[in-house]
Amino acid sequence: MYEIYQRLLDEKGLKNADVARATGISNMTLSDWKRGKSVPKSDKMRKIAEYLNVSVDYLMTGNEVEFIVETAKKDVLLAAIPSR
């Protein structure tokens, strides 16, 4: 799971400190995750996923299917909202 997170950071040119600053999750928590001492709780995992613009499922498994479906649903809903 951490490998997926690290790959996303590398792809986006980010560091743990960037994620910590943006999400309010401590560097220590992220470091403990890296060392396998812990796994972020669901609320923190959601914040990390949102910041990295992926689903929690993708962050945990590398599976994009749900993220693609959810993104498509959001796009359809946004398209249905009349513009002013």
N, C-alpha and C positions, 0 to 999 in steps of 0.2 A: 504494500500500500504506500509506504513512504517513497518507494522508487517512482511511482507515478507522480506523486507530488513533486519530487525533485526534478523529474523530467520536465514537468510543466514550468517550474521555476527557471530551468535552464533555457527552455524555448522562449520564455517571455523576458529573459534577462533580469530576473528578480532574485532577491536573496531572502532568507528567513526574516531579516530585519524589516524588509519591505512589507511582508505579510503580517508580521507582528504589529507594525505601526498602523497598517490599514484596518486590521481586524480587532485590535485590542487584545490579542492572544500573546502571552509572554514568549520571549525568545526561549526561556527555559522549557516551556511546554513543548515548543517545536523541537528543541534539542532532545528532550526526553523521547519524543516520538521517533526521531531519527535513530536514536540508540536502542529503540525497542523497549524502553522502560514503560511506555504508556501508549495509549491510542487516544486521540482527541475525542471528547464527548461529542454527542450528536450536534449540539448547538454550535460548538467550535468548528466541527467538521463542515457544517452548513456555511458558516462565515468564510472559511477557507475556500470552499467550492465557489461561493458567490464571488469572492474577490478574484479567483482565477477563471471565472466565467465557465465553469464546468458543473456537472451534476455531482451530488455526493456519491452516487453510484459509480460514476466515472472515476472520481478521486479514489474510491476504494477498490475498484475492480478493473478499471481501464475500459469498461464497456460503455460505449457511446449511445446505444440505442435509445434509452430513456431520455437522455439529454436532447437528442434530435427530435423526438416526439414532443417533449415539453416545449422546446423552442418553436416548433411548428405550430403548436396550439397557441402560444403567445402571439406569434405572428398573425394568425388568423383572427384572434381577438382584437389585436391592435388595428388590423385592416378594417374591422367592422365598426370601429369607433369613428364617427364622422369628424372630419377636420373642420376647424373654424375658419 
